[in-house]
Amino acid sequence: MDIGSAIIGDVVILELALQAGQSDASGSRAFRETLVGRLGDLRKLLIDLSGVEYLNSRLLGILVSGVNAAIERGAEVRLIGMRPAIREVFRVTRLDRIYEIRDSREDALASYSTDSGAAV
């Protein structure tokens, strides 16, 4: 898995990329370390999954654990860029009812300034 990061205003953006057949062991560990390393001062997090072609149970578990840790520390979290198969995983596991999933980066970024500040 490849992980890119950017900051737009006060929003930290993590861009994940995982191709089918690509090993995710070291990438999963790197994602966890990157997310946990940023949690201290993190208030707004946007996770872009547009580069993720598949999501296995290990990566889903790490993603859920990291997102939950961010939310517990008061961060507002948005997920974007889900391919249909990834979105289906979130639907079947009902994570789409727990996490805020947006259609585009622009929509997600705009939602931070218009929301009341409650973690989602």
C-alpha positions as CSV (number, residue, x, y, z in Angstrom):
1,M,0.0,0.0,0.0
2,D,1.2,3.5,-0.8
3,I,0.3,6.4,1.4
4,G,0.4,10.0,0.5
5,S,-0.5,12.9,2.7
6,A,-1.3,16.6,2.2
7,I,-2.7,19.4,4.2
8,I,-5.3,21.8,2.9
9,G,-6.1,24.5,5.5
10,D,-6.6,22.6,8.7
11,V,-7.6,19.3,7.1
12,V,-5.1,16.5,6.9
13,I,-5.6,14.3,3.8
14,L,-4.4,10.8,3.7
15,E,-4.4,9.2,0.2
16,L,-4.3,5.5,0.2
17,A,-3.4,3.3,-2.8
18,L,-3.6,-0.5,-2.9
19,Q,-3.7,-2.4,-6.2
20,A,-5.2,-5.9,-6.5
21,G,-2.5,-8.4,-5.9
22,Q,-0.2,-6.0,-4.1
23,S,0.9,-7.0,-0.7
24,D,-0.5,-4.8,2.1
25,A,1.4,-6.1,5.1
26,S,4.0,-3.3,5.3
27,G,1.5,-0.8,3.9
28,S,-1.0,-1.6,6.6
29,R,1.6,-1.1,9.2
30,A,2.7,2.2,7.6
31,F,-1.0,3.4,7.5
32,R,-1.5,2.7,11.2
33,E,1.8,4.4,12.1
34,T,1.0,7.4,9.9
35,L,-2.5,7.8,11.3
36,V,-1.5,7.3,14.9
37,G,1.4,9.6,14.5
38,R,-0.9,12.4,13.3
39,L,-3.6,11.9,15.9
40,G,-2.2,14.2,18.6
41,D,-3.0,17.5,16.8
42,L,-5.5,16.1,14.3
43,R,-8.9,17.7,14.3
44,K,-10.0,17.2,10.7
45,L,-9.1,14.1,8.7
46,L,-10.0,13.2,5.1
47,I,-9.2,9.7,4.0
48,D,-9.1,9.3,0.2
49,L,-9.7,5.7,-0.9
50,S,-9.8,6.3,-4.6
51,G,-6.5,4.5,-5.1
52,V,-7.7,1.4,-3.2
53,E,-8.7,-1.4,-5.6
54,Y,-9.6,-3.9,-2.9
55,L,-10.1,-4.0,0.8
56,N,-9.4,-7.2,2.8
57,S,-10.4,-7.8,6.4
58,R,-6.9,-6.9,7.7
59,L,-6.9,-3.5,6.1
60,L,-10.5,-2.8,6.9
61,G,-9.7,-3.6,10.6
62,I,-6.8,-1.2,10.6
63,L,-8.8,1.5,8.8
64,V,-11.7,1.1,11.3
65,S,-9.3,1.1,14.3
66,G,-7.5,4.2,13.1
67,V,-10.7,6.1,12.2
68,N,-12.2,5.2,15.6
69,A,-9.1,6.4,17.4
70,A,-9.2,9.7,15.5
71,I,-12.9,10.2,16.3
72,E,-12.3,9.3,20.0
73,R,-9.7,12.1,20.1
74,G,-12.2,14.6,18.7
75,A,-11.4,14.5,15.0
76,E,-14.0,15.0,12.3
77,V,-13.4,12.2,9.8
78,R,-14.6,12.0,6.2
79,L,-14.0,9.1,3.7
80,I,-14.0,9.7,-0.1
81,G,-13.2,8.1,-3.3
82,M,-14.7,4.6,-2.8
83,R,-14.9,2.4,-5.7
84,P,-18.2,0.4,-6.0
85,A,-16.7,-2.8,-4.5
86,I,-15.2,-0.8,-1.5
87,R,-18.5,1.0,-1.0
88,E,-20.3,-2.4,-1.0
89,V,-18.0,-3.6,1.8
90,F,-18.9,-0.5,3.8
91,R,-22.6,-1.1,3.1
92,V,-22.5,-4.8,4.0
93,T,-20.7,-4.2,7.2
94,R,-22.9,-1.2,7.9
95,L,-19.9,1.1,8.3
96,D,-21.6,3.4,5.9
97,R,-24.1,4.2,8.7
98,I,-21.3,5.0,11.1
99,Y,-18.8,6.9,9.1
100,E,-19.4,10.0,6.9
101,I,-18.7,9.1,3.3
102,R,-18.7,11.9,0.8
103,D,-18.7,11.8,-3.0
104,S,-15.9,14.2,-3.7
105,R,-12.9,15.9,-2.1
106,E,-14.6,19.3,-2.6
107,D,-17.8,18.1,-0.9
108,A,-15.9,16.7,2.0
109,L,-13.7,19.8,2.5
110,A,-16.8,22.0,2.4
111,S,-18.6,19.8,4.9
112,Y,-16.0,20.7,7.6
113,S,-16.8,24.3,7.6
114,T,-20.6,23.9,7.5
115,D,-20.9,21.1,10.1
116,S,-21.4,21.9,13.7
117,G,-18.1,20.4,14.7
118,A,-19.5,17.1,16.0
119,A,-17.3,14.1,15.2
120,V,-18.9,11.7,12.8
